[in-house]
């Protein structure tokens, strides 16, 4: 498995696969073709179907500016290796092609030129939760110890930066009001939820606070502001909401939050390695489902769970999102995406609580539910996988 630095990425929303990935690809291609007179980028499949709502064309043109760039949309066709395929072309003044590059945005901002990953730069030798739990039993270590063992102590500086960006995205989102960009005229609600939560007590106060934190980050993402992929932009609000809710209510130190982020990262890494975190490939179960699993595992650890209880919490977080479709209205990361972050954050806390009340033993393993998610994603019809051609996206259009 790869470094957690390739899972957690700091970037601008609204989409890791449709914004951060194509932006990074454009930067790489521009560096290789600095003498180009003009560019042409062909977007395929999901990138073409929801690219305008996700600002894909905008970020690519911004990178190539002031050189002109033509964007070609081919939503009816997919390149063979992934729904998010792109072909970059650079031309000289005479219209002769200088360079051509086919690349895929495979989720979480990651790029791949070929479908099978290069294993030469893998960091972690153990790639399943079963193997990690056995290690914990044999060595008495926690999941976060495994991260430090293979990434070195310097990983905590990176995690500290991740934590800070997460915190600031909540703080900004709580303060901002108004309407989100894109044409849906969706009003920001995080500030309202937070204010109301502070005026109530007990369950409603705690749940309202958790809602407001997740909404804050999701609304910042929808506005194209700075967030952390956890594991994607569209699901970026779940883990920060859970982390800072627990810190606020249970007085947890930053050091413990960093360890929880590491544990959550290993959970997300397993999903990314054995299934997918790309909504265009497996639906929203790969995004919100993974985010919920990551947050549930982190919460269980922060509240004193054993490795087996952490695994159980993560398994439930994924299991109860199986089959979740990716059907953003108008191709915007707003409806149902923003609310899903809030609901998944509460679900993560519930999964952690359920696991902590158990002894950690259960029937379906995390590895098995990840395998199930991958198969379920492959079975989903194309229009339920980030094309805005099915589900809620179609129902809204019919009104």
Buried (B, 14 or more C-beta within 10 A) or exposed (E): BBBBBBBBBBBBBBBBBBBBBBBBBBEBBBEEBEEBBBBBBBBBBBBBBBBBBBBBBBBBBEBBEEBEBEBEBBBEEBBEBBBBBBBBBBBEEEEEEBEEBBBBBBBBBBBBEEEEBEEEEBBBEBBBBBBBBEBBEEEEBBBBBBBBEBBEEEBBEBBBEBBEBBBBBBBBBBEBEEEBBBEBEBEBBBBBBBEBBEEEEEEEBBBBBBBBBBBBBBBBBBBBBBBBBBBBBBBBBBBBBBBBBBBEEEEBEBEBBBBBBBBBBBBBBBBBBBBBBBBBBBBBBBBBBBBBBBBBBBBBBBBEBBBBBBBBBBBBBBBBBBBBBBBBBBBBBBBBBBBBBBBBBBBBBBBBBBBBEBEBEBEEBBBBBBBBBBEBBEEBEBBBBBBBBBBBBEEBEEE
